């Protein structure tokens, strides 16, 4: 079975899961936006949850090249009502700026002209995710795992927040085909009812970033 046929089968299974009864579907409303900047680039992320659906988008510039991602996922819940796991599955999309010599590494790519020094590549696939927020005494914990078959990319996040002060710490790990596992640490502090300031460090790239996040949850 080639990659294209395998991906089509996964999409059929996903559509069946969207429509089939089973785990209770989650209904929620809220949005999350963050913007981070460092010496070599910038990254913006937004997720919007409406009822049983979550829309995600992100874009950024790194090493002089732009990229963008998007997703649409349905949400189910599992576990105790007090702190359930949110299980999500859906479709993902990616577009990125590439160099002409990298066209052969992508299934979908094009250049405006043969002499162009920048080209574009794009892809679509599946994405799955699980996350959970739980409170223990004066502390809140957040766990999240995400995977997409676009570049076989995976993200794991663990966070801890002091509820009284709102100060939080987070450790994340990111990996995709052709790259190294990238650990990142981040600290955050509230700057208002919905606004928080962020600062962190990416160890593989040796980059320190600052930014903010805004939540309506």
LINLIN-V537379 format. One record per residue. N is the residue number from 1. RES is the residue in three letters. SS is DSSP state (H for helix, E for strand, L for the rest). OMEGA is omega in whole degrees, -180 to 180 (none if undefined). D_FIRST is the distance of its C-alpha to the first C-alpha in Angstrom with 2 decimals. Layout:
# LINLIN-V537379
{{N & RES & SS & OMEGA & D_FIRST} {N & RES & SS & OMEGA & D_FIRST}}
This chain:
# LINLIN-V537379
{{1 & UNK & L & -180 & 0.00} {2 & UNK & L & -175 & 3.80} {3 & UNK & H & -179 & 6.73} {4 & UNK & H & 179 & 8.25} {5 & UNK & H & 179 & 6.27} {6 & UNK & H & 179 & 6.36} {7 & UNK & H & 178 & 9.91} {8 & UNK & H & 178 & 10.86} {9 & UNK & H & 178 & 10.31} {10 & UNK & H & 178 & 12.44} {11 & UNK & H & 177 & 14.93} {12 & UNK & H & 178 & 15.37} {13 & UNK & H & 179 & 16.11} {14 & UNK & H & -180 & 18.46} {15 & UNK & H & 177 & 20.29} {16 & UNK & H & 179 & 20.82} {17 & UNK & H & 178 & 22.26} {18 & UNK & H & -171 & 24.52} {19 & UNK & H & -173 & 25.99} {20 & UNK & L & 173 & 26.16} {21 & UNK & L & -179 & 29.29} {22 & UNK & L & 178 & 29.23} {23 & UNK & L & 178 & 30.48} {24 & UNK & L & 179 & 33.45} {25 & UNK & E & -180 & 32.73} {26 & UNK & L & 176 & 34.72} {27 & UNK & L & -180 & 37.18} {28 & UNK & E & 179 & 38.65} {29 & UNK & E & 178 & 40.11} {30 & UNK & E & 179 & 40.53} {31 & UNK & E & 180 & 39.41} {32 & UNK & E & 178 & 39.08} {33 & UNK & E & 175 & 39.55} {34 & UNK & E & 177 & 39.87} {35 & UNK & E & 179 & 40.73} {36 & UNK & E & 179 & 40.82} {37 & UNK & E & 176 & 42.13} {38 & UNK & E & -173 & 42.56} {39 & UNK & L & -176 & 43.93} {40 & UNK & L & -178 & 40.73} {41 & UNK & E & -178 & 39.22} {42 & UNK & E & 179 & 39.00} {43 & UNK & E & 178 & 36.59} {44 & UNK & E & -179 & 36.91} {45 & UNK & E & 175 & 35.05} {46 & UNK & E & 171 & 35.69} {47 & UNK & E & 180 & 34.38} {48 & UNK & E & 180 & 35.86} {49 & UNK & E & 178 & 35.64} {50 & UNK & E & -178 & 36.83} {51 & UNK & E & -177 & 36.70} {52 & UNK & L & -174 & 33.24} {53 & UNK & E & 176 & 31.53} {54 & UNK & E & 176 & 31.33} {55 & UNK & E & -180 & 31.00} {56 & UNK & E & 176 & 30.52} {57 & UNK & E & 177 & 31.24} {58 & UNK & E & 179 & 31.97} {59 & UNK & E & -179 & 32.96} {60 & UNK & E & 178 & 34.54} {61 & UNK & E & -178 & 35.61} {62 & UNK & E & -178 & 35.12} {63 & UNK & L & 176 & 36.13} {64 & UNK & L & -179 & 37.14} {65 & UNK & E & -178 & 33.80} {66 & UNK & E & 175 & 33.09} {67 & UNK & E & 178 & 30.07} {68 & UNK & E & 177 & 29.49} {69 & UNK & E & 175 & 27.21} {70 & UNK & E & 179 & 27.23} {71 & UNK & E & 171 & 25.89} {72 & UNK & E & -174 & 26.64} {73 & UNK & E & 172 & 26.25} {74 & UNK & E & -174 & 27.68} {75 & UNK & E & 170 & 29.69} {76 & UNK & E & 178 & 30.32} {77 & UNK & E & 177 & 32.81} {78 & UNK & E & 179 & 33.00} {79 & UNK & L & -176 & 35.86} {80 & UNK & L & -179 & 39.63} {81 & UNK & H & -177 & 41.11} {82 & UNK & H & -179 & 43.15} {83 & UNK & H & -177 & 40.21} {84 & UNK & L & 168 & 36.89} {85 & UNK & E & 171 & 33.44} {86 & UNK & E & -179 & 31.89} {87 & UNK & E & -175 & 28.17} {88 & UNK & E & 175 & 26.40} {89 & UNK & E & -179 & 23.03} {90 & UNK & E & -177 & 22.33} {91 & UNK & E & 180 & 21.14} {92 & UNK & E & -179 & 21.88} {93 & UNK & E & 179 & 22.76} {94 & UNK & E & 172 & 23.82} {95 & UNK & E & -178 & 25.86} {96 & UNK & E & 175 & 27.51} {97 & UNK & E & -178 & 29.87} {98 & UNK & E & 174 & 28.72} {99 & UNK & L & -178 & 30.40} {100 & UNK & H & -177 & 29.71} {101 & UNK & H & -179 & 28.40} {102 & UNK & H & -178 & 25.64} {103 & UNK & H & -177 & 24.08} {104 & UNK & H & -180 & 21.61} {105 & UNK & H & -176 & 20.24} {106 & UNK & L & 179 & 19.30} {107 & UNK & L & -179 & 16.92} {108 & UNK & L & -179 & 19.92} {109 & UNK & E & 178 & 23.38} {110 & UNK & E & 176 & 26.63} {111 & UNK & L & 179 & 30.25} {112 & UNK & L & 178 & 33.41} {113 & UNK & L & -178 & 34.57} {114 & UNK & L & -178 & 33.85} {115 & UNK & L & -177 & 36.60} {116 & UNK & L & 179 & 35.59} {117 & UNK & L & 175 & 35.63} {118 & UNK & L & 178 & 33.35} {119 & UNK & E & -179 & 30.07} {120 & UNK & E & 175 & 27.84} {121 & UNK & E & -180 & 24.18} {122 & UNK & E & -179 & 22.54} {123 & UNK & E & 176 & 19.43} {124 & UNK & E & -179 & 18.67} {125 & UNK & E & -179 & 16.72} {126 & UNK & E & 176 & 17.54} {127 & UNK & E & 175 & 20.54} {128 & UNK & E & -175 & 22.05} {129 & UNK & E & 173 & 25.57} {130 & UNK & E & 177 & 28.29} {131 & UNK & E & -177 & 31.96} {132 & UNK & E & 172 & 35.32} {133 & UNK & E & 180 & 38.95} {134 & UNK & E & -179 & 41.52} {135 & UNK & E & 179 & 45.23} {136 & UNK & E & -178 & 47.21} {137 & UNK & L & -179 & 50.92} {138 & UNK & L & -176 & 51.52} {139 & UNK & E & 173 & 48.00} {140 & UNK & E & -180 & 44.76} {141 & UNK & E & 178 & 41.32} {142 & UNK & E & 177 & 38.02} {143 & UNK & E & 180 & 34.57} {144 & UNK & E & 174 & 31.33} {145 & UNK & E & -176 & 27.72} {146 & UNK & E & 177 & 25.13} {147 & UNK & E & 173 & 21.51} {148 & UNK & E & -180 & 19.34} {149 & UNK & L & 170 & 15.88} {150 & UNK & L & -177 & 17.76} {151 & UNK & L & -179 & 18.49} {152 & UNK & L & -173 & 17.71} {153 & UNK & E & -179 & 21.40} {154 & UNK & E & 179 & 23.46} {155 & UNK & E & 174 & 27.13} {156 & UNK & E & -176 & 29.52} {157 & UNK & E & 172 & 33.11} {158 & UNK & E & -178 & 36.18} {159 & UNK & E & 179 & 39.49} {160 & UNK & E & -178 & 43.04} {161 & UNK & E & 173 & 45.78} {162 & UNK & E & -170 & 49.50} {163 & UNK & L & -176 & 50.27} {164 & UNK & L & -177 & 53.95} {165 & UNK & L & -176 & 53.60} {166 & UNK & L & 179 & 50.11} {167 & UNK & L & -177 & 49.36} {168 & UNK & E & 176 & 45.80} {169 & UNK & E & -176 & 43.64} {170 & UNK & E & 173 & 39.89} {171 & UNK & E & 178 & 37.43} {172 & UNK & E & 177 & 33.89} {173 & UNK & E & -179 & 30.98} {174 & UNK & E & 177 & 28.39} {175 & UNK & E & 172 & 25.43} {176 & UNK & L & -178 & 22.63} {177 & UNK & L & 179 & 20.50} {178 & UNK & L & -178 & 22.99} {179 & UNK & L & 178 & 25.97} {180 & UNK & L & 172 & 28.21} {181 & UNK & L & -174 & 28.81} {182 & UNK & E & 174 & 31.62} {183 & UNK & E & 179 & 34.28} {184 & UNK & E & 172 & 36.70} {185 & UNK & E & -177 & 39.90} {186 & UNK & E & 174 & 41.70} {187 & UNK & E & 180 & 45.06} {188 & UNK & E & 179 & 46.17} {189 & UNK & E & -178 & 49.51} {190 & UNK & E & 175 & 50.61} {191 & UNK & L & -179 & 52.53} {192 & UNK & L & -177 & 53.13} {193 & UNK & L & -177 & 52.09} {194 & UNK & L & -175 & 48.56} {195 & UNK & E & 176 & 48.42} {196 & UNK & E & 174 & 47.56} {197 & UNK & E & -174 & 47.79} {198 & UNK & E & 171 & 45.13} {199 & UNK & E & -177 & 45.09} {200 & UNK & E & -178 & 42.60} {201 & UNK & E & 173 & 41.27} {202 & UNK & E & -169 & 37.89} {203 & UNK & L & -177 & 38.18} {204 & UNK & L & 179 & 35.62} {205 & UNK & L & -177 & 36.89} {206 & UNK & L & -178 & 40.40} {207 & UNK & E & 175 & 40.97} {208 & UNK & E & -177 & 43.28} {209 & UNK & E & 173 & 42.84} {210 & UNK & E & 180 & 45.05} {211 & UNK & E & 179 & 44.43} {212 & UNK & E & 174 & 44.92} {213 & UNK & E & -179 & 43.16} {214 & UNK & E & -176 & 44.25} {215 & UNK & E & 174 & 43.37} {216 & UNK & L & 178 & 44.47} {217 & UNK & L & none & 43.31}}
